[in-house]
Amino acid sequence: MRVLMAQPRGFCAGVVRAIEIVERSLEKFGAPVYVRHEIVHNRHVVERLERMGAVFVEELQEIPDGAVTIFSAHGVAQSIIDEAKSRGLPVLDATCPLVSKVHAQGKRYVSRGRVLILIGHAGHPEVEGTMGQVGAPVHLVSTAEDVAQLDLADDTPLAYVTQTTLSVDDTRGVIAALEARFSDLEGPDVSDICYATQHRQSAVRDLCKVADLLLVVGSRNSSNSNRLREIGLEQGIPSYLIADGSELDPAWLNGVQTVGLTAGASAPEDLVLDVIEALRRNGQVEVQQMDGVREDIEFRLPAELRTPSQRETVAPSVR
């Protein structure tokens, strides 16, 4: 059996930065540090950081006074930032810079008098954070049907932004529906869409042209991982989302000659290797890597963490 590995796959720069913020905070300030929401949507990553001393909470009320506090890569609403300030919590912000860019775009559109549309999925932490950052009402849409149901005049000055875990392909139909209905519409340039989402989805489409089966390594609550699996199904091949090699069902491999293997943006490479080992337990495999985009983007850490050799005991400043 041949195993073709997508390129790129796995961690993106925003996830690498977020995890490193937790690791360096633990190294510099000692355990525990408190993280509001899962730092990224991957159980293995979260459990490893918990073993190192990170404590994950859903609400700031669960964080003791004075404890080092980290906001997850998904971003938070302005009300959360204000609450942390009012309590004097020392905060390190692990929000992905591309998510922060969406926040800034939304605020800019609203400041110009436009009504803001957010293309995304209800309940996702990034969507909740973005809607709470803009400082004005936000209309959330996920489908072209949602656009038709918007209670807005067709000549309303509108602008849209998108959840970063959606690609150009994911949003194309919704944007087309907005353009067809509304006469005064602005939106970000295509180049502002999250590069990692687009690259990983394009790689999966290429993979599905030559694979008989698609395996996506990622967590159930990872939006981008679920989307990769959906793309495989759309391409007409059996596709499964698995957390690690233990979830591989040997029955999936019956009659399969080529397995396509990828990972969501929050899944570490060691889990991909774990799946390969599980495949090897079911027979001989030949592993090959697809050609694809090589990502070399890095995002800067917060100033407090840029010198890991320091061992100061002073907590980070309040954001």
Secondary structure by P-SEA (a helix, b strand, c coil): cbbbbcccccccaaaaaaaaaaaaaaaaccccbbbcccccccaaaaaaaaaabbbbbccccccccccbbbbccccccaaaaaaaaaacccccccccaaaaaaaaaaaaaaaabbbbbbbcccccaaaaaaaaccccbbbbbccaaaaaaccccccccbbbbbccccccccaaaaaaaaaacccbbbbcccccccaaaaaaaaaaaaaaacccbbbbbcccccaaaaaaaaaaaaaccbbbbbcccccccccccccccbbbbbbcccccaaaaaaaaaaaaaacbbbbbbccccccbbbbbccccccccccccccccccc
